[in-house]
């Protein structure tokens, strides 16, 4: 069946996982004295995990989530805060 309507999907559990990973990475970078915004942007653009500290196992955890999932969570949260 072909439709002209926009399909909607929900990530659900993946969003929660992405949120937890972002929060964990944020906390780890704050504790180590890094600027988490700069570090996360560097990671999301380049894919280089060296941007994320290994403190609190943040690097290992963030690599388990696809970068597009992390971006989806960031955009979703940003837009919800702007309502």
DSSP file (Angstrom, degrees, kcal/mol; ACC not computed):
  #  RESIDUE AA STRUCTURE BP1 BP2  ACC     N-H-->O    O-->H-N    N-H-->O    O-->H-N    TCO  KAPPA ALPHA  PHI   PSI    X-CA   Y-CA   Z-CA
    1    1 A X              0   0    0      0, 0.0     2,-0.4     0, 0.0     0, 0.0   0.000 360.0 360.0 360.0 127.4    0.0    0.0    0.0
    2    2 A X        -     0   0    0      2,-0.0     2,-0.3     0, 0.0     0, 0.0  -0.821 360.0-177.4 -99.7 136.4    1.4    3.4   -1.0
    3    3 A X        -     0   0    0     -2,-0.4     4,-0.1     2,-0.1     0, 0.0  -0.971  31.6-150.1-135.1 149.5    0.5    6.4    1.0
    4    4 A X        +     0   0    0     -2,-0.3     2,-0.2     2,-0.1    -1,-0.1   0.434  69.7 106.1 -92.9  -1.3    1.3   10.1    0.8
    5    5 A X  S    S-     0   0    0      1,-0.1     2,-0.3     0, 0.0    -2,-0.1  -0.518  79.6-107.7 -82.1 146.6    1.1   10.5    4.6
    6    6 A X        -     0   0    0     -2,-0.2     2,-0.3     1,-0.1    -1,-0.1  -0.542  33.2-130.2 -71.3 132.3    4.2   11.0    6.6
    7    7 A X        -     0   0    0     -2,-0.3     2,-0.4    -4,-0.1    -1,-0.1  -0.622  19.3-153.7 -83.2 143.5    5.1    7.9    8.6
    8    8 A X        +     0   0    0     -2,-0.3     2,-0.3     2,-0.0    -1,-0.0  -0.952  13.8 179.7-119.8 137.8    5.8    8.3   12.3
    9    9 A X        -     0   0    0     -2,-0.4     2,-0.4     0, 0.0    -2,-0.0  -0.967  16.9-144.8-135.3 154.8    8.0    6.1   14.4
   10   10 A X        -     0   0    0     -2,-0.3     3,-0.1     1,-0.1    -2,-0.0  -0.962   4.0-160.3-120.2 135.9    9.0    6.1   18.1
   11   11 A X    >   +     0   0    0     -2,-0.4     3,-1.5     1,-0.2     2,-0.5   0.820  29.8 166.8 -83.8 -32.6   12.4    4.9   19.2
   12   12 A X  T >>  +     0   0    0      1,-0.3     4,-1.5     2,-0.2     3,-0.6  -0.378  68.3  26.0  63.5-107.6   11.2    4.4   22.8
   13   13 A X  H 3> S+     0   0    0     -2,-0.5     4,-2.4     1,-0.3    -1,-0.3   0.850 119.4  59.7 -59.9 -37.0   13.9    2.4   24.6
   14   14 A X  H <> S+     0   0    0     -3,-1.5     4,-2.8     1,-0.2    -1,-0.3   0.879 102.4  53.1 -61.3 -37.9   16.6    3.7   22.4
   15   15 A X  H <> S+     0   0    0     -3,-0.6     4,-2.7     2,-0.2    -1,-0.2   0.923 109.6  48.3 -62.6 -43.4   15.9    7.2   23.4
   16   16 A X  H  X S+     0   0    0     -4,-1.5     4,-2.4     2,-0.2    -2,-0.2   0.904 112.4  48.4 -63.9 -40.8   16.2    6.3   27.0
   17   17 A X  H  X S+     0   0    0     -4,-2.4     4,-2.3     2,-0.2    -2,-0.2   0.926 112.3  48.6 -64.8 -44.3   19.5    4.6   26.4
   18   18 A X  H  X S+     0   0    0     -4,-2.8     4,-2.6     1,-0.2    -2,-0.2   0.913 111.1  50.9 -62.2 -42.9   20.8    7.5   24.4
   19   19 A X  H  X S+     0   0    0     -4,-2.7     4,-2.7     1,-0.2     5,-0.2   0.926 110.6  48.4 -61.1 -45.2   19.7    9.9   27.1
   20   20 A X  H  X S+     0   0    0     -4,-2.4     4,-2.4     1,-0.2    -1,-0.2   0.906 112.4  48.5 -62.2 -42.0   21.5    7.9   29.8
   21   21 A X  H  X S+     0   0    0     -4,-2.3     4,-2.5     2,-0.2    -1,-0.2   0.906 112.2  48.3 -66.3 -42.3   24.7    7.6   27.7
   22   22 A X  H  X S+     0   0    0     -4,-2.6     4,-2.7     2,-0.2    -2,-0.2   0.930 113.1  47.8 -64.1 -44.9   24.7   11.4   27.1
   23   23 A X  H  X S+     0   0    0     -4,-2.7     4,-2.5    -5,-0.2    -2,-0.2   0.898 112.3  49.7 -63.1 -40.0   24.1   12.2   30.7
   24   24 A X  H  X S+     0   0    0     -4,-2.4     4,-2.4    -5,-0.2    -2,-0.2   0.927 112.9  46.1 -63.7 -45.6   26.9    9.8   31.8
   25   25 A X  H  X S+     0   0    0     -4,-2.5     4,-2.4     2,-0.2     5,-0.2   0.906 112.1  52.2 -64.2 -41.8   29.3   11.3   29.3
   26   26 A X  H  X S+     0   0    0     -4,-2.7     4,-2.4     2,-0.2    -2,-0.2   0.946 111.5  45.6 -58.8 -50.5   28.4   14.8   30.4
   27   27 A X  H  X S+     0   0    0     -4,-2.5     4,-2.5     1,-0.2    -2,-0.2   0.907 112.6  51.0 -61.6 -43.1   29.0   14.0   34.0
   28   28 A X  H  X S+     0   0    0     -4,-2.4     4,-1.5     1,-0.2    -1,-0.2   0.905 111.8  46.7 -62.2 -42.2   32.3   12.2   33.3
   29   29 A X  H  X>S+     0   0    0     -4,-2.4     5,-2.8     2,-0.2     4,-0.6   0.882 111.2  51.4 -70.4 -37.7   33.5   15.2   31.3
   30   30 A X  H ><5S+     0   0    0     -4,-2.4     3,-1.3     1,-0.2    -2,-0.2   0.943 109.8  50.5 -60.6 -47.4   32.5   17.7   33.9
   31   31 A X  H 3<5S+     0   0    0     -4,-2.5    -1,-0.2     1,-0.3    -2,-0.2   0.826 112.2  47.1 -61.0 -32.5   34.3   15.7   36.6
   32   32 A X  H 3<5S-     0   0    0     -4,-1.5    -1,-0.3    -5,-0.2    -2,-0.2   0.482 118.6-110.1 -90.0  -2.6   37.4   15.6   34.5
   33   33 A X  T <<5S+     0   0    0     -3,-1.3    -3,-0.2    -4,-0.6     2,-0.2   0.644  70.9 136.8  86.8  15.3   37.3   19.4   33.7
   34   34 A X      < -     0   0    0     -5,-2.8     2,-0.9    -6,-0.2    -1,-0.3  -0.553  63.7-110.8 -90.7 159.5   36.4   19.1   30.0
   35   35 A X     >  -     0   0    0     -2,-0.2     4,-2.4     1,-0.2     5,-0.2  -0.813  29.3-160.1 -86.0 106.8   33.8   21.2   28.2
   36   36 A X  H  > S+     0   0    0     -2,-0.9     4,-2.7     1,-0.2     5,-0.2   0.820  85.6  55.5 -63.8 -31.4   31.2   18.5   27.5
   37   37 A X  H  > S+     0   0    0      2,-0.2     4,-2.5     1,-0.2     5,-0.2   0.961 111.7  42.7 -64.9 -49.8   29.5   20.5   24.7
   38   38 A X  H  > S+     0   0    0      1,-0.2     4,-2.4     2,-0.2    -2,-0.2   0.913 116.6  48.3 -61.4 -42.6   32.8   20.8   22.7
   39   39 A X  H  X S+     0   0    0     -4,-2.4     4,-2.2     2,-0.2    -2,-0.2   0.919 112.8  46.6 -66.9 -43.9   33.7   17.2   23.4
   40   40 A X  H  X S+     0   0    0     -4,-2.7     4,-3.0    -5,-0.2     5,-0.2   0.909 112.5  50.0 -66.0 -41.2   30.3   15.8   22.4
   41   41 A X  H  X S+     0   0    0     -4,-2.5     4,-2.5    -5,-0.2     5,-0.3   0.935 110.1  51.3 -62.0 -45.0   30.2   17.9   19.2
   42   42 A X  H  X S+     0   0    0     -4,-2.4     4,-2.3    -5,-0.2     6,-0.4   0.913 113.5  44.9 -57.1 -43.7   33.7   16.7   18.3
   43   43 A X  H  X S+     0   0    0     -4,-2.2     4,-2.9     2,-0.2    -2,-0.2   0.933 113.1  49.2 -66.6 -46.4   32.7   13.1   18.8
   44   44 A X  H  < S+     0   0    0     -4,-3.0    -2,-0.2     1,-0.2    -1,-0.2   0.863 116.9  41.8 -64.8 -35.4   29.4   13.4   16.9
   45   45 A X  H  < S+     0   0    0     -4,-2.5    -1,-0.2    -5,-0.2    -2,-0.2   0.926 129.1  25.4 -75.8 -45.7   31.0   15.1   13.9
   46   46 A X  H  < S-     0   0    0     -4,-2.3    -3,-0.2    -5,-0.3    -2,-0.2   0.782  87.0-135.8 -93.5 -28.5   34.1   13.0   13.7
   47   47 A X     <  +     0   0    0     -4,-2.9     2,-0.7    -5,-0.4    -4,-0.2   0.499  55.8 143.1  80.8   3.3   33.2    9.7   15.3
   48   48 A X    >   -     0   0    0     -6,-0.4     3,-1.7     1,-0.2    -1,-0.3  -0.690  42.3-157.3 -81.4 112.1   36.5    9.7   17.1
   49   49 A X  G >  S+     0   0    0     -2,-0.7     3,-1.9     1,-0.3    -1,-0.2   0.624  81.1  84.1 -66.7 -11.6   35.9    8.2   20.6
   50   50 A X  G 3  S+     0   0    0      1,-0.3    -1,-0.3    -7,-0.1     4,-0.1   0.705  77.5  69.5 -64.2 -17.7   39.0   10.0   21.9
   51   51 A X  G <  S+     0   0    0     -3,-1.7     2,-0.5   -12,-0.1    -1,-0.3   0.723  92.2  69.6 -69.0 -20.4   36.8   13.1   22.4
   52   52 A X  S <  S-     0   0    0     -3,-1.9     7,-0.1    -4,-0.2   -27,-0.0  -0.865  87.9-123.6-105.3 129.5   35.0   11.2   25.2
   53   53 A X        -     0   0    0     -2,-0.5     6,-1.0   -28,-0.2   -24,-0.1  -0.276   7.7-136.2 -65.1 152.6   36.8   10.5   28.4
   54   54 A X    >   +     0   0    0      4,-0.2     3,-2.0     5,-0.1     6,-0.1   0.535  68.9 120.5 -85.2  -7.2   37.1    7.0   29.7
   55   55 A X  G >  S+     0   0    0      1,-0.3     3,-1.8     2,-0.2     4,-0.1  -0.313  83.8   9.7 -57.2 138.3   36.2    8.2   33.2
   56   56 A X  G 3  S-     0   0    0      1,-0.3    -1,-0.3     2,-0.1   -28,-0.1   0.704 126.1 -79.4  59.3  21.7   33.0    6.5   34.5
   57   57 A X  G <> S+     0   0    0     -3,-2.0     4,-2.2     1,-0.1    -1,-0.3   0.737  91.0 145.3  61.9  24.2   33.3    4.2   31.5
   58   58 A X  H <>  +     0   0    0     -3,-1.8     4,-2.7     1,-0.2     5,-0.2   0.882  64.3  51.7 -62.1 -41.4   31.8    7.0   29.3
   59   59 A X  H  > S+     0   0    0     -6,-1.0     4,-1.6     1,-0.2    -1,-0.2   0.929 111.7  46.0 -63.7 -45.3   33.8    6.2   26.2
   60   60 A X  H  > S+     0   0    0      1,-0.2     4,-0.5     2,-0.2    -1,-0.2   0.910 115.2  47.4 -63.3 -42.3   32.8    2.6   26.2
   61   61 A X  H >< S+     0   0    0     -4,-2.2     3,-1.1     1,-0.2     4,-0.3   0.907 109.9  51.1 -67.8 -42.3   29.2    3.3   26.8
   62   62 A X  H >< S+     0   0    0     -4,-2.7     3,-1.2     1,-0.3    -1,-0.2   0.818 103.4  59.6 -68.8 -28.3   28.8    6.0   24.2
   63   63 A X  H 3< S+     0   0    0     -4,-1.6    -1,-0.3     1,-0.2    -2,-0.2   0.681  95.1  64.7 -72.2 -16.0   30.3    3.8   21.5
   64   64 A X  T << S+     0   0    0     -3,-1.1     2,-0.4    -4,-0.5    -1,-0.2   0.563  95.5  67.6 -81.9  -8.8   27.5    1.3   22.1
   65   65 A X  S <  S-     0   0    0     -3,-1.2     5,-0.1    -4,-0.3   -51,-0.0  -0.941  92.2-114.1-114.5 132.5   24.9    3.8   20.8
   66   66 A X    >>  -     0   0    0     -2,-0.4     4,-1.7     1,-0.1     3,-0.6  -0.320  22.6-124.6 -61.3 143.7   24.9    4.9   17.2
   67   67 A X  H 3> S+     0   0    0      1,-0.2     4,-2.5     2,-0.2     5,-0.2   0.852 111.1  57.6 -60.5 -35.1   25.7    8.5   16.7
   68   68 A X  H 3> S+     0   0    0      1,-0.2     4,-2.3     2,-0.2    -1,-0.2   0.850 104.3  52.5 -65.8 -31.7   22.5    9.1   14.8
   69   69 A X  H <> S+     0   0    0     -3,-0.6     4,-2.1     2,-0.2    -1,-0.2   0.894 109.2  49.4 -66.9 -40.1   20.6    7.9   17.9
   70   70 A X  H  X S+     0   0    0     -4,-1.7     4,-2.3     2,-0.2    -2,-0.2   0.922 111.8  48.6 -64.2 -43.6   22.5   10.4   20.1
   71   71 A X  H  X S+     0   0    0     -4,-2.5     4,-2.7     2,-0.2     5,-0.3   0.901 108.8  53.5 -62.7 -41.8   21.7   13.2   17.6
   72   72 A X  H  X S+     0   0    0     -4,-2.3     4,-2.7     1,-0.2    -1,-0.2   0.921 110.1  47.8 -59.0 -44.1   18.0   12.2   17.6
   73   73 A X  H  X S+     0   0    0     -4,-2.1     4,-2.5     2,-0.2     5,-0.2   0.912 112.3  48.7 -64.3 -43.0   17.9   12.4   21.4
   74   74 A X  H  X S+     0   0    0     -4,-2.3     4,-2.3     2,-0.2    -2,-0.2   0.917 114.6  44.5 -64.0 -43.9   19.6   15.8   21.4
   75   75 A X  H  X S+     0   0    0     -4,-2.7     4,-2.8     2,-0.2     5,-0.2   0.928 113.7  50.5 -67.3 -44.9   17.3   17.3   18.8
   76   76 A X  H  X S+     0   0    0     -4,-2.7     4,-2.3    -5,-0.3    -2,-0.2   0.935 113.5  44.9 -58.7 -47.9   14.2   15.8   20.4
   77   77 A X  H  X S+     0   0    0     -4,-2.5     4,-1.9    -5,-0.2    -1,-0.2   0.905 112.8  51.4 -64.2 -42.4   15.2   17.2   23.8
   78   78 A X  H  X S+     0   0    0     -4,-2.3     4,-1.0    -5,-0.2    -2,-0.2   0.941 112.2  45.6 -59.1 -48.9   16.1   20.6   22.4
   79   79 A X  H  < S+     0   0    0     -4,-2.8     3,-0.4     1,-0.2     4,-0.3   0.870 110.6  53.3 -67.3 -36.6   12.8   20.9   20.5
   80   80 A X  H >< S+     0   0    0     -4,-2.3     3,-0.9    -5,-0.2    -1,-0.2   0.867 108.0  51.4 -64.5 -35.1   10.8   19.8   23.6
   81   81 A X  H 3< S+     0   0    0     -4,-1.9    -1,-0.2     1,-0.2    -2,-0.2   0.731 105.3  57.4 -72.4 -21.8   12.5   22.4   25.7
   82   82 A X  T 3<        0   0    0     -4,-1.0    -1,-0.2    -3,-0.4    -2,-0.2   0.452 360.0 360.0 -89.8  -1.7   11.6   25.1   23.1
   83   83 A X    <         0   0    0     -3,-0.9    -1,-0.2    -4,-0.3    -2,-0.1   0.514 360.0 360.0 -65.1 360.0    7.8   24.5   23.2
